[in-house]
Amino acid sequence: MMQKFTLLFLTCALARVTNAQSVFAHFMAQNSYSYAESDWTNDMTTAQNIGIDGFALNIAANDYEVDRIVDAYAAAEALDFKLFYSFDMSYTWQQSDMVNIVANHSSSPSTFLWKNTILVSTYSGESYGEDFWASFKSALQNKGIDITLAPAFTTYRDPSSADSLVSTFPSIDGFFNWWSWPADVDANLTTATDLAYQAAVSSLSGPYIMSVSPWQFKNIDGAGDWVEYSDTLWNYRWQQAVNYVKPDIVEIVTWNDYGESHYIGDINPNVYLGTQAPLYVDGFTHAAWRDVAQYYISWFKTGSAPTITKDKVVFWYRAWPKAVECSTGTLPRNAAYPEDAVFALAMLKDTATITLAIGSNTVTFTAGAGVTMGSVPFPSEDSQIPYIAISRDGTIVVDTHGSMYVNQSGCTYYNFNPFVGSVSE
């Protein structure tokens, strides 16, 4: 009996590993209003270059987004890049519109398939009820279109509610856990929610999709103002994915949600972000976070940490300490949680010494081959800029300064969005 159990366990584990090879980035189609096909091509090529297989298109309405997605598919088909819909159900949707949108590109070679069916996901949507989702699937079947429904029903976060998800919504085939940040607590996120919901849908035909995100901060009147404890999230969340959860699909949250500060794509200057988001987005580039993603995407797909051939340090930090009073904006919820520090993720081919300095504060630590995190606290002096160096055998391999000062005064808008940079040999 034990041999049979072991064989069954290994077979299931192998099936999971076999499927666990896709990485998508959540893409806000709402931000594509000014996009031409070339903008899609640029984003997709950039994503593809770090191992991302496709975009989960967060679509909020049957409006200009549908037209822009025509260009998205044209670009994707030329690149062999994959797409699937993530309907933003926090907006009001007519089921018939959703059916038509899925049908529009159902035969495209760039539409992502899960076990030969079209994958469809959501942000929220549980309030629409089981009948809505069952009817949605039936309406598509009547058009000859079979889908795998793996929604992110966002009220399902408590691990104890995992079993009730499946019993309440028998029409779903899988699940997307949207929650990739701590829940208003001064502590790192655990894998409890992931493991509970992964187990709950393990007997279904669809995937367990795990979200991985680098940050969470928003400060927009009417849309919310908060920050979640994200200081080292981009490293440990990936570690959770590759070492513990090993989901079927990783979905990076996000490629281009600038307003919530978790974008890893480049800031497109043609995208209109309103009047407040630019106050904490403009100049705060996150491109270097993609270097971290590339490393972990390779690990996720192959099952082994990739060999690093070039030393690099990716670093991030905010421009103001959390206690600074700003002249406008709102002090975000959880503002006391982030540490006032410069964070650095060393990605090394061999053991080296990392130096982190800012003002009168200096931290040195030894990092081995692979990935190591370190940090240096903000100084008390005003207008200081970080210094980062990699040294080996007493010789500096490479060093750099940040591109943004940390100031103790002069804050015009509450901003907990970090600047992200890197230095490499």
N, C-alpha and C positions, 0 to 999 in steps of 0.2 A: 504493500500500500504506500509506504514512504517513497519507494522508487517511482511509482506512478505519479504521486504528488509532485515530486521533484521534477519529473519530466514535463508535467503540465505547467509548472511554474516557469521552467526554462523556455518552454514553447511560447508562453504568453509574453515573457520578457523579451524574447527574440522578436516577436511580432511588433512589440512596442518600439524596440530599437530600430527595426526596419522602417517603421513609419516616421520615426523621429528625425527627419532630415530636412524639414522645410522651415524657413524663417521668413516672416513677412513683417512689413512695417505698416503701422496704422497711418493712413494718409487722409488728411482732412480735405475732402473734395470741395467743401465750402470755400477753401482758400484758393481755388483754381479759377476764379472769375476772370482774371486777366491772363490766364495761361494760353499760350499757343502750343502747338504740338511739340515745338522745340523745347519748351519748358518741361514738358513731361519727359522727353528724351533725356534731358540733362539730369533730372532727378532719378530716373530709372537707371541710367548708366552709372551714376554715382553710387546708387544702392547696390547694383549688380557687382560693382567692383569690390565690395566688401563681403559678398556672399549672400546678400538678401535675394530671395527668390521672387518676391513680388510685393504688391501693395494691397492691403485691405482697405478698400475705398469707403471711408466714412461719408455717407451721403445723407443729407438732412432734408431734402425736398425734391419734388419733381419739377425742377426749375433749370437754371443755367448749368447746374452740375451735370445733368444728363447730357447736355450738348458737349461739355468739356470732356466727359468720359468717352465720347466718340473719338476725340483726339488721343486720349489716354490709351485706348485700345489699338489705335493705329501705331502709336509709338511702341507699345508693348509687343505687338505682333512682329515688328521689325527687329526686336531685341530678344525674342523668346523669353519675355518677362511675363509673370503671371499676375492675375488680378482676381479678387473676389469682393463682393459687396458686404459692407458692414452697415446696415441700415441704422441710422441714428433715430431711435424711437422716442427720444426726449422731445422730438417734434411730432406734429400730427401727420399721420400717413393714411392714405386710402389704400386698401389692400390691392385694388386693381392696378394702381400705379406701381406698386412694388412688383407685382407679377410681370407687368410689361417691361420694367427696368431689367429684371433678371432675364427675361426672354430676349431682350435686345441683342445681347452678345453671347447668348447661350451656346452658339456653335463656334465661337472664336477659339482658335488654338491657344489663346492667352487666358481664357477663363480657367481658373484653377479647379481641378477635379479631385475629389476625395473618393477613392474607390469607384471611379467612373461616374460619380454624380457631382453636380455643381455645389461647391461649398458656399453656404450663405450664413453670415453672422449678423450680429447686431451690437449696438450699444443700448442697453436697457430693453424694454419691451414687454416685461412680464405683466404690466398693468393692462395690456391688450387682451390677456386671457388665453387659455388653451384653445378655445374654439377658433379664435382668430388665426393662430398659428397652424392648426390642423387644416383649416380652410385654405390658408395660403399655400400650403404644400399640395393640397388636392387641386387647387386651381392651376398650379404649374404642371401637375401630372396630367391634367386634362389637355394641356398643350404639348404633352409628350416630353416634359422636362422633369427629371428626377433630381431632387436636391438633398444635400446633407445639411441639416439645420443645427448650427453650433452657436447659440446666442450668448451674449454677455448680459444675463439678467442680473443687474447690479445690486439688487437688494439681497441677492444670495451671496453672502460673504461669510456668515457665521458657519463654521464647519458642521455644527449640529443640524443645519438646515439642508445639508447636501442630499440626503435621501428623499426629503420632501420635494426637492426640485424635480426629480425624475417622476415621482408619483403625481405631482400636480401638473406637469407638462409632458405627458407621454408622447407628444409629437416631436420633441427634440431628439436629436441623434448624437449630440456631443455638447460641449460647453466651453465657453471662453471666459476665463477668470480675468476680469478687467483690473482687479485690485493688485497693483504692483507697487504700492506705497504703504507705509504704516498708517493706521487709522487714528489720527489725532493723538498719537502717543509719542513720548520721547524714548523710543526704542526701535531697534531694527525690526523689519518685517520677518515673520516666520513663514514656514511653508505649510502651516496647518490648513489654511483654506485650500491651497493647491492640492494637497494630498487627499483631503476629504472629497473634493469634487471630482478629482481624477478617478478615485475609487468608485464614486457614485455612477459615473458614466462609462466605466470600464467594460460593462457588458453590452453597451450600445454599439452601433456601427460607426459612429462618428468620432472625431478627434477630441482630445483634451488639449485646449489651446491655453498656453501660459503667457501672461503678459510680463514683459521685462521693460523697465523704464528707468531713466537716469535721474529724474527730478520731478518735483511737483510744487509749483508756485503760481498763483494767479492774483491779480489785483485790478479788477475791472468793475466799476460801479454797475450794479444791477446783475452782474454775472458772478460775483463772489470774490472774496479776498482771503487767501489762506496760503500756508506753506506747510508741507509735510517734511518730516525728518528724512532728508535725502543725501546726507553728506557723503556716505560711502555706498549708496544704493546701487550705483551702476556696476560696481564690482561684485558685491555680495549677492545681488539678485541673479546675475549671470552664474555665479557659483552654485546657487540653489538650482538653477535650471540644468546645468551640466552634470552636477554631482548627485542630486537628490531626487528632483521631480522627474527629469527626463521626459518632458511632455511630447506629444505627437507633433505639435507645432509651437514654435515660439513666435509671439507677435510683439514687436517692439512698439512701445507706446511713448512717443510717436515719431513720425518723420517730420511733421510740419505743423503741429499744434503749438504755435508760438505763444498764444495767450496763456497756456499752462506751463510754459518753460521747459517742456520735456522734448523739444525738437532736437533731432540729430542731423537733419538736413540743413543745407545752407539757407540763410535768410534771403528769400527772394524779394528784392526791393520793389517789385511791381505788385506785390500782394498788399491789399489794403487791410490794415489791422485795426482800424478805428482810431480813436484819439488817445487812448490810454495805454494799450498794450505796447505801442512803440516806445513808450517812456521807460520800459524795462526790458525791451527786446533789442532795440537798435544798438549795435556795437557789441552785444553779448553773444559772440559766436560760439557754437557748440561743435564745430566740424571735427575737432580732435577726438571727441567721444566715439567717432566712427572707427578709430584705430582700435579701441577697446572692443567694440562690437565685432570687428573683423576677426580678432583673436578668438573670441568666445564662440562666434558662429562656426568657425572651423572646428573647434572642440566639440560643439554640439552635434555637428554633422558627422564627424568621424569617430566620436567617442573617446578621443585622446587629445590631450593638450598639445597644440602645435609647437614645433621647434621654433624658437625665436632666433633670427639671424642678424638682427640689427637692434642695438640698444635704443630704447625710447622711454621717455617719461611723459605721461599725459597728466595735466594738472588743472585744477579748477578752484575758483574762489569767488566770493561775493565782493562787491566794491565798497560796501559799508558794513561796519559792525551792526549787530542786531539792536543795540541800544540807542543808536543814533536817531534823533528825531528829524523827520523829513517835513518839508513845508507843505507837500500835497500828497494825495493818495491816502490809503488806509493802512495802519499797522495790521499786518495779516494775522489771522488766527494761527496759533502755534508759533508765533515769532520767537518765543524763548527757546525753542528746541534746537535749531541749527547751531553748530559750533562756529565761533569766529576763528576760522583757520583756513590755510591754504592746504588743499588735499592733493596728493600726488600718487599716481599709480605707475610704478616702475615696471617696465616690460623688458627684461634683460636676457641676453644670450649667455651670460656668465655672471658670477658674483661681482658686485661692485658696491661702492659707497655712494649713497644719494645724499646730497646736501640741499636742504630747503631753508631759505633765509628770507626774512622780511623785517626791515627796520633793525631793532636790537635783538630780535629773536632768530636763533639758528638751531636747526635740528639736523643731525646726521644719523643715518642708519644704514646697516648693511643689508643688501637685498641679494638674494640668490637668483639663479636662472629661473625664468618664469615671471610670475606676477606677484608684486608686493605693494601693499599700501602703506603710506606714511602721511604725516601732516605736521605743520608748524603753526602755532597760534598767531593771530594778528597782534601787532605791537601796539603800544600806547601812542607812539608818535604819529603825527598826521602825514598824509600824502606819501605813503610808502609803496614800493613795488616789489613783488616776489622775485627771488633769484633761485634758479634750479640748476643743479650740476650733477653729472655722472662722473665719478672718478674710479680709476682702477690702478692699483699699485702706486698710489700717490700722485698719479697724473690725471688731469682733467680730460676726460674723453670728449665731452661736449657740455656746454652750459648755455643758459639763456635767461632773460628776464621776462616777466609777464608783460602784457600789452595794456594793462589797466591798473591804475593806482588804487590802493585801499585808503580811503579818506575817513577822517573822524568827524568831518563837518561838511557842510555844503550840499547835503542831500535834498534834492527837490522833489523826489517821488519815491515812496517806499518800494524797494527793489531787492528781492531775495533770489533773483535769477543770477546764476554764476557765469563768469567768463571762463571759457575752456581753451587751453593752449597745450602745446607739446614741444618737446625738444628731442631730437634724435641725431645719431651719428651719421 
